[in-house]
Amino acid sequence: MRELYISIAAAEGNIGDIYIRREALRAITKAGVVPFVYVGSMRSSYVDAFHISPDRFVTSSPGQFLRRMVWAIGFRRAVIAMSPGPAALGNSMRAIVKHIGVAVMFSVARLCGSKVLVLGRSVRESNRVSLFAEQMMARAAHMYLVRDEQSVHLIGDRARFVPDLAFVNFVSSADDFQRPFVAISLRHDRFVDDDAFDALVAEIRAAGYDPILVTQVKEDAPRHRMLSEKWGLQHVDWPESRTHREHEAVLFDCYHRSTAAVSDRLHVLILAARSGAIPVIVDVVNEQKLHTSLDAILAPQSVLLSSQGASCDLDFSESERLRIKAAMSSASAKLESALTDVHRVVS
């Protein structure tokens, strides 16, 4: 039986990172492989959110993980999977050497008869050496799936554009509950103009909804607390006492009660849309993540909050919600087709 080697270590305070890595793990193990999971320095609450069976091999030791993986490669039993997310094409010598090392390992693993998968990758050009290493990884991989068209342009024909893994297994259902809220979730590291934010809040209220701030990424909480106090808005916070699994449930409950979600976080927009909310991108100058990942799939609305006088003219209608639901269903079907191909490769 083949053995899956995958790392789930990521940004610990980001529910979106957990969601897509959990779906990658589930998708591959459905093919009957035994998972061997590296968790790095992630805390127990983070690891618990993956629902990994206690009889599975889980380690925080990179040496133990690598030794076992090398053994499996030698016996042609390994399935090596690169977890979804942005490719870290760092400019430091250490980052470049590490990237080249991973590319060489992938190439050797394939030559030895093991399977290599890259799922949900997103690539932005940083330096030629790191990009070349990423292209080596794509050539070594049996499947190299990317979540945006710009990555295809950079990697070439070996890259296959499919929807983000957060679209997997979307089920459209009829609303049998009220949606009184519009969720707002903003990155902590981007400028928001007070007048533009005030105009957004005013438009949401004029449309008959209550704007609420939602923290899906723990780093964003201080900004949301500030905005909550300044504008008198409800804030769905993430207290230290709440586990990752518990907070994910709180988030989905909030999104199910929201008619729309306004955010510059990719997985806020997708997870909210999974729950029936209308996604609205918060634009930034030279934005290279949200539109390239979502425009061809959902064609979402957008609003600019970084400059004074930015106009808000958002569509919260039922027809827009139904359009998004149809697009979500289509994206999920495309992703399922790609994951079927993954199962075929692994089997």
C-alpha positions, 0 to 999 in steps of 0.5 A: 500500500502506498504511503502519503507524506504531507506537511500540514504546518502553516499559519496557525491562526488562519482557519482558511489554511487549515480548511484547504490543507484538511481537504487536500489530506482528505482528497488524497487519502480517499484513494486508499493511501496511508497518511504520514503527517508532519505538523511542525510546531503547530499546537494541539488545537490546530492539529485537532482541527484536521480530525486525524485518526489517532492511529495515524502517523503524526510527527513534529520531528522533521528528521523522523518525517524525512527518514520515513519518507526516504525509506518509502521512496526507496521502496517505491511506496511514497506519495509526496504531496505539496500542501496547497497555498502560495509558493514561497519564492524567497530571495534569501540564499537559504530560501533559494537553496531550500527550494532547489533541494525540494525540487531535486527531492521531487525529481529523485522521488519520481525517478525512483517510482514514487508519486509526486503531487502539487495541489492548489499552488499559487506562484508569483515571480520573485527571482529566476532561480526560485522560479526555475526550481518551481518549474522543476517541481512542476516537471517532476510532479505527476499533477501540478494544480494551481488556483489561478491563471497567473500561475499557469502563465509562470509555470507553463503547460505542466500547470493545470488551473483548477478552483481552490480546494476550498470549493470542494464538495460544495452543496447548494441548499435552500435558505431556511433561515434569516440573513440579517448580517453583512460580514466584513473581514479585513487584513491587518496589514492594509490601509483602510480609509475612514470615509470609505469604510464609513460609506460601506457601513452606511450602504449596508445599513441602508440596504437593511442589514447589520454590518459585523466584523468577523475574525477568521485570521487571528492576526486581524483581530486587533484591527477588527476590535479597533473598527468595532469600537470606533463604529459601534459594530458587533465583532465575532472575535477569536478568544484565546480560550476557543479552539480552532475547531470551535472557532471554525464552527462559529465562523460558519454559523456567522456566514450562514446568517450573512447575506454577503461577505466583504473581505480582502481574504481569499478564504473568507470570501470562499468559505462565506460563499460556501455558506450562501453569502455573496462574496465582495472583494476589497480591492487594493492597488496591484492586487494579485491574489483575489481577482486572479483566483476568483474572477474566472470562477465567481466574477465577484463584486468588488469595493475599494476601501483604500481611498476617500470618495470610493463609491459603494454600489453593491448588489445584495439581491436574491438573483446575485445570490443564486448566480453565486450558488450556480458558480460555486456548484460549477467550480466544485464540479471542476475541482472534483474532476481534477481530484478524480484524476489525482485518485487515478494517479495515486492508485 
